[in-house]
Amino acid sequence: MIVIHDVGHGQAIHAFTPDGKVVVIDLGMSASFSPLEWLGRYTKTIDSLVITHPHGDHIDEILLITDLGFNVRQLWRPRWLLKQDVYAANQATYYDKLNAYFDMSDRYNSPVKDGELVGDPKVTGGVTIKQFASRNCGTSNINNHSGVVVFEYLGVRVVVPGDNEAASWKELLKKTDFVNMISDTYVFMASHHGRQSGYCLELFSALNDGAPRLCVISDAGVQDTDATQRYSCHAEGWAVDSRSTLKRENRNCVTTRTDGAIEIEVGSNLSGTYLSVTTD
């Protein structure tokens, strides 16, 4: 199951594999909700933490990793970014959190042993998890060094980027392994909170012949450069259940700003593989 939390302007995603592994992508939070406090009610172990890129709205809860006593087993981050470039890309109010980010990054420099990597389907209950990023873009815009996480389980693929913009998407599309992994994507999460800057038309030609089943946006409100309609036009549509209305509707795009938290579940039953999407 993948939970896309409603954290306003930010990103916080928790994924749970069939064998109980916990994957956390980004550490966003809102004034009224802490995803890590929510997670801490169930476990204090994060098997894999992915920080797509070190912008403040993606590392907001990093100090709580220690404060709440979490054990992080593995860490992915764009480790090639220089400290001066990262600090220059953030407001001074985030410097304490950036210090914690780099302290954590320095502690996770040993390679993961064979047979232990979270994301290897033999280790994560049949779920494949891969991270992709481009190092070729300039560092004046660290959005373009964001990691893209791809989940695959029972043939269903879910793509979760950071704040990638068109330049990094075009670099990633040059990589055969990336193109192969995102082909036939079922759920695509819009990068950079659904803004126009994160939209890349060329990307959709590699996504299931141009059409994922559903697009997801995590953001607090409609921006001046909102590209929600563009993402909706690319999606085929999928049945989405709402807890608040108790209704099922065919949707092309769901957003945390209007739908609250979004849960994605992939499994199998007597009828075969299923994809279930539920909103608050």
matplotlib code that plots the C-alpha trace (Angstrom):
import matplotlib.pyplot as plt

x = [0.0, 1.2, -0.2, 0.2, -0.4, -2.1, 0.7, -0.4, 2.5, 5.0, 5.4, 5.2, 4.6, 4.7, 4.7, 4.2, 5.4, 3.6, 6.3, 6.1, 8.9, 8.4, 9.5, 9.3, 9.6, 10.2, 9.5, 6.9, 4.4, 1.6, 0.8, -1.9, -0.5, 2.8, 3.2, 6.1, 4.0, 1.3, 3.8, 5.4, 2.1, 2.8, 6.5, 9.8, 11.7, 12.0, 13.6, 14.3, 14.1, 14.2, 14.7, 14.1, 16.0, 16.8, 14.3, 12.7, 9.2, 10.7, 12.7, 10.5, 10.3, 13.9, 14.6, 11.8, 13.7, 15.8, 13.3, 10.8, 13.4, 13.2, 15.7, 16.5, 18.1, 18.8, 18.9, 18.7, 19.4, 21.1, 24.4, 26.3, 24.8, 27.3, 26.5, 26.9, 24.4, 21.8, 22.1, 21.8, 18.6, 16.9, 15.7, 17.8, 15.0, 15.7, 19.4, 19.0, 17.1, 19.7, 22.4, 20.6, 20.1, 23.9, 24.7, 22.4, 23.8, 27.4, 26.4, 25.1, 28.1, 28.6, 27.2, 24.3, 25.2, 23.9, 20.6, 19.7, 18.7, 15.2, 13.6, 15.0, 11.8, 13.5, 13.9, 10.6, 7.9, 7.9, 7.9, 10.5, 11.5, 14.0, 15.3, 16.5, 18.0, 19.9, 23.2, 23.7, 21.6, 23.0, 23.0, 21.5, 18.1, 18.3, 14.8, 16.4, 18.4, 15.3, 15.0, 12.2, 11.0, 9.2, 7.3, 6.3, 4.2, 2.2, 2.8, 1.4, 3.8, 3.5, 5.8, 6.7, 9.0, 10.3, 10.2, 11.7, 11.3, 11.4, 15.3, 15.7, 12.8, 14.5, 17.8, 16.1, 14.3, 17.8, 18.2, 16.9, 16.5, 14.4, 12.1, 11.6, 10.7, 8.1, 6.5, 2.9, 2.6, -0.7, -0.4, 1.8, 2.4, 2.9, 6.3, 6.8, 3.3, 1.5, 3.0, 3.6, 7.4, 7.2, 5.2, 7.0, 5.0, 7.8, 7.5, 4.0, 5.0, 6.9, 4.1, 1.8, 1.7, 1.0, -1.7, -1.3, -4.6, -4.5, -2.5, -2.0, -1.0, 0.3, -0.2, -2.0, -3.8, -4.0, -0.9, -0.8, 1.1, -1.1, -1.0, -3.7, -5.8, -2.9, -2.3, -6.0, -6.0, -3.2, -4.9, -7.3, -9.3, -9.7, -12.3, -11.6, -13.5, -14.1, -14.4, -16.2, -18.9, -19.0, -19.1, -17.0, -16.2, -14.1, -11.3, -8.4, -6.7, -6.8, -5.2, -4.5, -5.8, -9.4, -9.3, -7.1, -4.9, -4.7, -4.2, -3.1, -3.3, -2.2, -3.0, -4.4, -7.6, -9.5, -10.2, -6.5, -4.5, -6.3, -5.5, -7.6, -7.4, -9.1, -9.3, -10.4]
y = [0.0, 3.5, 6.5, 10.0, 12.2, 15.6, 17.9, 21.0, 22.4, 19.6, 15.9, 12.9, 9.4, 6.1, 2.7, -0.6, -3.8, -7.2, -8.5, -5.4, -3.2, 0.5, 3.0, 6.7, 9.2, 12.8, 14.4, 17.0, 18.0, 20.6, 22.7, 20.3, 16.9, 15.1, 12.0, 10.7, 10.9, 9.0, 6.4, 6.2, 4.8, 1.6, 1.3, 2.9, 1.4, 3.0, 0.4, 2.8, 6.6, 8.4, 12.2, 13.1, 16.4, 18.7, 21.5, 22.6, 21.3, 17.8, 17.6, 19.5, 16.5, 15.5, 16.5, 14.2, 11.2, 11.4, 13.1, 10.2, 7.5, 6.1, 3.7, 4.3, 1.3, 2.6, 6.1, 7.4, 11.1, 13.0, 12.7, 14.4, 17.9, 20.2, 21.7, 25.3, 24.7, 23.1, 25.9, 28.5, 26.9, 27.2, 29.9, 30.4, 29.2, 25.7, 25.6, 23.6, 20.9, 21.0, 20.5, 17.4, 16.3, 16.4, 14.8, 11.9, 11.8, 11.5, 8.5, 6.5, 6.1, 2.3, 0.3, -2.0, -5.6, -8.0, -9.4, -6.6, -3.7, -2.5, -2.6, -5.9, -8.0, -10.9, -8.5, -6.6, -9.3, -9.2, -5.4, -3.8, -0.3, 1.7, 5.2, 7.3, 10.8, 12.9, 14.5, 16.4, 19.4, 22.6, 22.9, 26.4, 24.5, 21.5, 20.5, 18.9, 16.6, 15.1, 11.4, 9.5, 6.4, 3.7, 0.9, -2.3, -5.1, -7.7, -5.8, -2.5, 0.5, 3.7, 6.6, 9.1, 12.0, 14.9, 18.4, 17.3, 19.9, 19.4, 19.5, 16.5, 14.6, 14.9, 13.7, 10.7, 9.9, 9.2, 6.3, 3.0, 1.5, 4.4, 4.3, 0.6, 1.0, 3.7, 2.1, 1.0, 3.2, 2.9, 5.8, 8.8, 11.5, 14.9, 16.5, 19.9, 19.8, 19.8, 23.0, 23.8, 23.7, 20.0, 19.1, 17.4, 16.4, 14.1, 12.1, 10.9, 9.2, 6.8, 6.2, 3.5, 5.0, 8.4, 7.5, 6.5, 5.3, 8.0, 11.1, 12.4, 15.9, 16.8, 20.5, 23.0, 25.0, 25.9, 27.7, 30.4, 27.8, 24.8, 22.1, 19.8, 20.0, 18.8, 15.8, 15.0, 15.0, 12.4, 9.9, 7.2, 7.4, 5.0, 4.1, 6.1, 5.5, 8.3, 7.7, 11.0, 10.6, 6.7, 7.1, 5.6, 7.9, 7.5, 10.1, 11.2, 13.1, 13.3, 15.9, 16.2, 19.7, 18.5, 14.8, 14.7, 11.7, 9.2, 5.4, 3.2, -0.6, -3.3, -7.0, -10.1, -12.1, -14.8, -12.4, -11.5, -8.4, -5.3, -1.6, 0.1, 3.9, 5.5, 9.2, 10.8]
z = [0.0, -0.8, 1.3, -0.2, 2.8, 2.7, 3.9, 2.0, 0.0, 0.4, -0.2, 2.2, 1.0, 3.0, 1.3, 3.0, 1.2, 1.6, 3.9, 6.2, 4.9, 5.3, 2.6, 3.3, 0.4, 1.5, 4.9, 4.3, 7.0, 7.6, 10.6, 11.6, 10.6, 11.1, 8.9, 11.0, 14.2, 12.3, 11.3, 14.7, 16.1, 14.1, 13.8, 14.6, 11.7, 8.3, 6.1, 3.3, 3.4, 0.1, 0.1, -3.5, -3.1, -0.2, -0.5, 2.7, 2.0, 1.3, 4.6, 7.0, 9.5, 9.4, 13.0, 14.1, 12.8, 15.9, 18.2, 17.7, 17.8, 14.3, 13.0, 9.3, 7.7, 4.2, 2.7, -0.9, -1.6, -4.5, -2.6, -5.4, -4.7, -3.0, 0.3, -0.9, -3.8, -1.4, 1.2, -1.6, -2.8, 0.5, 2.9, 6.0, 8.2, 6.9, 7.8, 11.0, 9.0, 6.2, 8.8, 10.0, 6.4, 5.7, 9.0, 8.1, 4.6, 5.9, 8.1, 5.1, 2.9, 3.1, 0.2, 0.9, 1.0, -1.7, -0.8, 1.6, -0.7, -0.1, -3.5, -4.5, -5.0, -3.0, -0.1, -0.3, -0.7, -4.5, -4.9, -7.1, -6.1, -8.2, -8.0, -10.9, -11.1, -13.6, -12.6, -15.9, -15.2, -13.6, -9.9, -9.8, -9.8, -7.5, -8.6, -11.6, -9.4, -7.8, -7.6, -9.3, -7.5, -9.4, -7.7, -9.5, -8.0, -9.8, -13.1, -11.7, -11.7, -9.7, -10.4, -7.7, -8.6, -6.6, -8.1, -11.5, -14.2, -18.0, -18.2, -15.9, -17.4, -20.9, -19.5, -17.8, -21.1, -22.6, -20.2, -21.5, -18.1, -16.9, -20.0, -19.6, -16.0, -16.5, -19.5, -18.8, -15.7, -13.9, -11.4, -12.1, -9.5, -11.0, -10.2, -8.6, -7.0, -10.4, -11.6, -15.2, -14.6, -13.8, -16.8, -19.8, -22.8, -24.1, -20.9, -21.6, -24.8, -22.6, -20.2, -21.4, -24.9, -23.4, -20.9, -17.3, -15.7, -13.0, -12.1, -8.5, -7.3, -3.9, -3.1, -0.9, -3.5, -7.2, -8.4, -11.1, -13.2, -12.3, -14.9, -13.4, -16.5, -18.7, -16.4, -16.5, -20.3, -20.4, -18.0, -19.0, -15.8, -12.9, -10.3, -7.1, -3.8, -1.4, 2.4, 3.0, 0.3, 0.2, -3.6, -6.4, -9.3, -12.4, -12.1, -14.2, -11.5, -7.8, -5.6, -1.9, -1.9, -2.7, -1.9, 1.2, 1.8, -1.1, -0.6, -3.5, -2.9, -5.3, -4.7, -6.1, -5.5, -7.3, -10.2, -10.6, -9.9, -8.7, -8.2, -5.5, -5.0, -2.0, -0.9, 2.3]

ax = plt.figure().add_subplot(projection="3d")
ax.plot(x, y, z, "-o")
ax.set_aspect("equal")
plt.show()
